[in-house]
Amino acid sequence: MTRILFFLILIGIAVWYYRRWTTPRPTTRRPAQDPHSTDPYRTRREAVTTLVKDPKTGEYRVEKED
């Protein structure tokens, strides 16, 4: 009886470790997904909205700085 309990516990621990190490883990978040990123180059990569839609023609033109 003692051997059966010992092997059941051993098998239970083995299954627990197997599941623990084989389940997919989330990777670290990418800087683009992090809204609180402290990346100094982030502002250089972001698009600047400088296009304005002309209501008459429907074309987009570069915004004029006045």
FENDA-V589575 format. One record per residue. N is the residue number from 1. RES is the residue in three letters. OMEGA is omega in whole degrees, -180 to 180 (* if undefined). Layout:
N,RES,OMEGA / N,RES,OMEGA
This chain:
1,MET,-180 / 2,THR,180 / 3,ARG,-180 / 4,ILE,178 / 5,LEU,179 / 6,PHE,-179 / 7,PHE,176 / 8,LEU,177 / 9,ILE,179 / 10,LEU,178 / 11,ILE,178 / 12,GLY,178 / 13,ILE,180 / 14,ALA,179 / 15,VAL,179 / 16,TRP,179 / 17,TYR,179 / 18,TYR,-180 / 19,ARG,-179 / 20,ARG,-174 / 21,TRP,-179 / 22,THR,178 / 23,THR,180 / 24,PRO,179 / 25,ARG,176 / 26,PRO,179 / 27,THR,179 / 28,THR,-178 / 29,ARG,177 / 30,ARG,-180 / 31,PRO,-180 / 32,ALA,-180 / 33,GLN,-177 / 34,ASP,-178 / 35,PRO,-179 / 36,HIS,-177 / 37,SER,177 / 38,THR,-179 / 39,ASP,-178 / 40,PRO,-178 / 41,TYR,-176 / 42,ARG,-178 / 43,THR,178 / 44,ARG,-176 / 45,ARG,-177 / 46,GLU,-180 / 47,ALA,177 / 48,VAL,-177 / 49,THR,180 / 50,THR,-180 / 51,LEU,179 / 52,VAL,180 / 53,LYS,177 / 54,ASP,-176 / 55,PRO,-178 / 56,LYS,-174 / 57,THR,-178 / 58,GLY,179 / 59,GLU,176 / 60,TYR,179 / 61,ARG,179 / 62,VAL,-179 / 63,GLU,179 / 64,LYS,178 / 65,GLU,-180 / 66,ASP,*
